[in-house]
Amino acid sequence: MHIGIIGATGGIGSRVVTEALERGHHVTALTRDATGIEEERENIVWRTVDVLDAGSIAAVLPGLDVLISGYQPGNAARDFADTVSRSIADPTVYATAARALLKALESHPRTRLIVIGGAGSLEIEPGLTRADSDELLHASLDQLGLPREYAAAVRGHRDALNVLRTSNRLWTYFSPAEEILPGRRTGRFRVGGDQPVLDAEGRSRISFEDAAVALVEEAELPRFVQRRFTAGY
Protein backbone atom coordinates (compact mmCIF):
# COMPACT_ATOMS: atom_id res chain seq x y z
CA MET A 1 0.00 0.00 0.00
CA HIS A 2 1.12 3.56 -0.68
CA ILE A 3 0.31 5.97 2.15
CA GLY A 4 0.76 9.74 2.11
CA ILE A 5 1.21 11.44 5.47
CA ILE A 6 0.74 15.20 5.91
CA GLY A 7 2.51 16.46 9.01
CA ALA A 8 5.13 13.73 8.74
CA THR A 9 7.53 15.51 11.10
CA GLY A 10 4.90 16.02 13.82
CA GLY A 11 4.23 14.11 17.02
CA ILE A 12 1.67 11.68 15.63
CA GLY A 13 2.66 11.99 11.98
CA SER A 14 6.26 10.90 12.55
CA ARG A 15 5.01 7.82 14.39
CA VAL A 16 2.58 7.04 11.56
CA VAL A 17 5.51 7.19 9.13
CA THR A 18 7.49 4.72 11.23
CA GLU A 19 4.53 2.39 11.76
CA ALA A 20 3.68 2.34 8.06
CA LEU A 21 7.26 1.64 7.02
CA GLU A 22 7.66 -1.14 9.57
CA ARG A 23 4.56 -2.79 8.13
CA GLY A 24 6.10 -2.74 4.67
CA HIS A 25 4.12 0.10 3.13
CA HIS A 26 5.45 2.76 0.79
CA VAL A 27 5.27 6.24 2.29
CA THR A 28 5.16 9.71 0.82
CA ALA A 29 6.04 11.94 3.75
CA LEU A 30 4.58 15.41 3.37
CA THR A 31 5.60 18.56 5.20
CA ARG A 32 5.61 22.34 4.74
CA ASP A 33 9.23 22.31 3.61
CA ALA A 34 10.89 19.04 2.71
CA THR A 35 14.13 20.65 1.50
CA GLY A 36 17.09 19.60 3.55
CA ILE A 37 15.45 16.53 5.06
CA GLU A 38 17.87 13.62 5.01
CA GLU A 39 16.28 10.18 4.95
CA GLU A 40 18.01 6.81 5.01
CA ARG A 41 15.02 4.52 5.40
CA GLU A 42 13.73 2.54 2.42
CA ASN A 43 10.32 2.98 0.77
CA ILE A 44 9.93 6.65 1.73
CA VAL A 45 10.09 9.89 -0.23
CA TRP A 46 9.68 13.39 1.17
CA ARG A 47 7.69 16.10 -0.59
CA THR A 48 6.58 19.61 0.21
CA VAL A 49 2.84 20.36 0.40
CA ASP A 50 0.60 23.26 1.37
CA VAL A 51 -2.42 21.69 3.05
CA LEU A 52 -4.43 24.90 2.64
CA ASP A 53 -4.01 24.76 -1.16
CA ALA A 54 -6.09 22.15 -2.98
CA GLY A 55 -3.81 22.30 -6.02
CA SER A 56 -0.74 21.58 -3.93
CA ILE A 57 -2.46 18.58 -2.33
CA ALA A 58 -3.76 17.27 -5.68
CA ALA A 59 -0.21 17.29 -7.04
CA VAL A 60 0.91 14.68 -4.49
CA LEU A 61 -2.12 12.39 -4.76
CA PRO A 62 -1.22 10.28 -7.84
CA GLY A 63 -0.33 6.77 -6.71
CA LEU A 64 -1.59 7.16 -3.16
CA ASP A 65 -4.09 4.66 -1.76
CA VAL A 66 -4.61 6.61 1.46
CA LEU A 67 -3.78 10.15 2.53
CA ILE A 68 -3.49 10.73 6.29
CA SER A 69 -3.53 14.36 7.38
CA GLY A 70 -2.03 15.28 10.72
CA TYR A 71 -2.03 18.98 9.88
CA GLN A 72 -1.44 21.49 12.65
CA PRO A 73 -0.72 25.23 12.23
CA GLY A 74 2.78 24.68 13.58
CA ASN A 75 4.92 21.73 14.66
CA ALA A 76 3.90 20.75 18.16
CA ALA A 77 6.70 18.19 18.37
CA ARG A 78 9.24 21.01 18.04
CA ASP A 79 7.42 23.93 19.66
CA PHE A 80 4.18 23.04 21.44
CA ALA A 81 3.53 26.55 22.74
CA ASP A 82 3.86 28.02 19.25
CA THR A 83 1.36 25.53 17.83
CA VAL A 84 -1.12 26.31 20.62
CA SER A 85 -0.69 30.03 19.96
CA ARG A 86 -1.19 29.63 16.21
CA SER A 87 -4.27 27.45 16.77
CA ILE A 88 -5.84 30.07 19.00
CA ALA A 89 -4.99 32.91 16.62
CA ASP A 90 -6.82 31.30 13.67
CA PRO A 91 -9.01 28.33 14.59
CA THR A 92 -10.62 28.39 11.14
CA VAL A 93 -7.56 26.76 9.55
CA TYR A 94 -8.79 23.26 10.37
CA ALA A 95 -11.99 23.69 8.38
CA THR A 96 -10.03 25.44 5.61
CA ALA A 97 -7.68 22.46 5.42
CA ALA A 98 -10.62 20.04 5.35
CA ARG A 99 -12.16 21.90 2.42
CA ALA A 100 -8.85 21.93 0.54
CA LEU A 101 -8.37 18.20 1.10
CA LEU A 102 -11.86 17.41 -0.16
CA LYS A 103 -11.40 19.69 -3.17
CA ALA A 104 -8.14 17.94 -4.05
CA LEU A 105 -9.85 14.54 -3.87
CA GLU A 106 -12.30 15.55 -6.58
CA SER A 107 -9.62 14.55 -9.09
CA HIS A 108 -8.78 11.34 -7.18
CA PRO A 109 -12.10 10.09 -5.76
CA ARG A 110 -10.78 6.60 -4.99
CA THR A 111 -8.06 7.86 -2.65
CA ARG A 112 -9.12 7.50 0.96
CA LEU A 113 -8.59 10.37 3.39
CA ILE A 114 -8.00 10.07 7.12
CA VAL A 115 -7.95 13.36 9.05
CA ILE A 116 -6.43 13.44 12.54
CA GLY A 117 -8.56 15.87 14.53
CA GLY A 118 -9.47 16.60 18.11
CA ALA A 119 -11.22 14.91 21.02
CA GLY A 120 -13.46 17.80 22.02
CA SER A 121 -16.22 16.76 19.62
CA LEU A 122 -16.57 13.29 21.16
CA GLU A 123 -19.88 12.73 22.95
CA ILE A 124 -19.50 12.53 26.72
CA GLU A 125 -23.26 12.01 26.92
CA PRO A 126 -25.69 11.27 24.07
CA GLY A 127 -25.81 14.44 22.01
CA LEU A 128 -23.43 16.38 24.31
CA THR A 129 -19.78 17.17 23.63
CA ARG A 130 -17.26 19.23 25.56
CA ALA A 131 -17.10 21.57 22.58
CA ASP A 132 -20.78 22.42 23.18
CA SER A 133 -20.20 23.71 26.70
CA ASP A 134 -17.82 26.43 27.91
CA GLU A 135 -17.93 24.97 31.42
CA LEU A 136 -17.09 21.43 30.36
CA LEU A 137 -14.49 22.53 27.85
CA HIS A 138 -12.73 24.91 30.22
CA ALA A 139 -12.60 22.23 32.91
CA SER A 140 -11.01 19.82 30.45
CA LEU A 141 -8.48 22.40 29.25
CA ASP A 142 -7.58 23.26 32.84
CA GLN A 143 -6.93 19.59 33.55
CA LEU A 144 -4.76 19.26 30.45
CA GLY A 145 -2.80 22.40 31.27
CA LEU A 146 -3.97 24.27 28.17
CA PRO A 147 -5.14 27.90 28.15
CA ARG A 148 -8.89 28.37 28.08
CA GLU A 149 -8.48 30.37 24.88
CA TYR A 150 -7.67 27.05 23.21
CA ALA A 151 -11.42 26.37 23.27
CA ALA A 152 -11.56 28.17 19.92
CA ALA A 153 -9.17 25.61 18.42
CA VAL A 154 -11.18 22.71 19.87
CA ARG A 155 -14.24 24.08 18.15
CA GLY A 156 -12.19 24.60 15.01
CA HIS A 157 -11.49 20.86 14.93
CA ARG A 158 -15.21 20.21 15.37
CA ASP A 159 -15.94 22.52 12.43
CA ALA A 160 -13.52 20.52 10.28
CA LEU A 161 -15.37 17.32 11.16
CA ASN A 162 -18.63 18.96 10.15
CA VAL A 163 -17.09 19.95 6.81
CA LEU A 164 -16.15 16.31 6.18
CA ARG A 165 -19.64 15.16 7.14
CA THR A 166 -21.10 17.10 4.21
CA SER A 167 -18.90 15.21 1.72
CA ASN A 168 -19.41 11.96 -0.15
CA ARG A 169 -15.65 11.38 -0.47
CA LEU A 170 -13.97 8.40 1.21
CA TRP A 171 -13.09 10.30 4.38
CA THR A 172 -12.47 9.13 7.94
CA TYR A 173 -11.97 11.37 10.97
CA PHE A 174 -9.81 10.26 13.89
CA SER A 175 -10.42 11.78 17.31
CA PRO A 176 -7.53 10.72 19.55
CA ALA A 177 -7.97 10.29 23.26
CA GLU A 178 -8.10 13.48 25.34
CA GLU A 179 -4.69 12.68 26.84
CA ILE A 180 -2.21 11.86 24.09
CA LEU A 181 1.52 11.97 24.75
CA PRO A 182 4.74 10.29 23.63
CA GLY A 183 4.96 6.84 25.16
CA ARG A 184 5.26 3.18 24.26
CA ARG A 185 3.89 1.17 21.37
CA THR A 186 1.88 -1.58 23.03
CA GLY A 187 -0.52 -2.41 20.21
CA ARG A 188 -3.14 -2.92 22.93
CA PHE A 189 -5.97 -0.42 22.90
CA ARG A 190 -9.66 -0.24 22.17
CA VAL A 191 -11.37 1.46 19.27
CA GLY A 192 -14.63 3.41 19.52
CA GLY A 193 -16.90 5.63 17.49
CA ASP A 194 -18.39 8.92 18.64
CA GLN A 195 -17.80 8.39 22.38
CA PRO A 196 -14.41 8.45 24.11
CA VAL A 197 -12.81 5.17 25.13
CA LEU A 198 -12.12 5.29 28.88
CA ASP A 199 -9.72 3.20 30.93
CA ALA A 200 -10.43 1.66 34.34
CA GLU A 201 -9.75 5.03 35.98
CA GLY A 202 -12.20 6.81 33.71
CA ARG A 203 -9.44 8.51 31.72
CA SER A 204 -9.34 8.96 27.97
CA ARG A 205 -5.69 8.40 27.05
CA ILE A 206 -3.36 6.86 24.49
CA SER A 207 0.26 7.21 23.39
CA PHE A 208 1.33 8.75 20.09
CA GLU A 209 2.75 5.36 19.19
CA ASP A 210 -0.49 3.44 19.70
CA ALA A 211 -2.51 6.18 17.99
CA ALA A 212 -0.24 5.59 14.99
CA VAL A 213 -1.01 1.88 15.13
CA ALA A 214 -4.76 2.64 15.13
CA LEU A 215 -4.37 4.97 12.15
CA VAL A 216 -2.32 2.58 10.02
CA GLU A 217 -4.67 -0.29 10.85
CA GLU A 218 -7.59 1.85 9.66
CA ALA A 219 -5.64 2.59 6.48
CA GLU A 220 -5.05 -1.12 5.93
CA LEU A 221 -8.55 -2.32 6.79
CA PRO A 222 -11.08 0.52 6.61
CA ARG A 223 -13.88 0.25 9.15
CA PHE A 224 -14.92 3.88 9.48
CA VAL A 225 -15.38 5.27 5.98
CA GLN A 226 -17.47 8.46 6.15
CA ARG A 227 -17.40 8.11 9.93
CA ARG A 228 -15.35 9.19 12.92
CA PHE A 229 -13.45 6.86 15.21
CA THR A 230 -11.35 7.12 18.33
CA ALA A 231 -8.96 4.92 20.29
CA GLY A 232 -7.87 4.63 23.90
CA TYR A 233 -6.75 2.24 26.60
Secondary structure, 3 states (H helix, E strand, C coil): CEEEEECCCCHHHHHHHHHHHHCCCEEEEEECCCCCCCCCCCCEEEEECCCCCHHHHHHHCCCCCEEEECCCCCCCCCCHHHHHHHHHHCCCHHHHHHHHHHHHHCCCCCCEEEEECCCCCCEEECCEEHHHCHHHHHHHHHHHCCCHHHHHHHHHHHHHHHHHHCCCCCEEEEECCCEEECCCCCCCCEEECCCCCCCCCCCCEEEHHHHHHHHHHHHHCCCCCCEEEEEEC
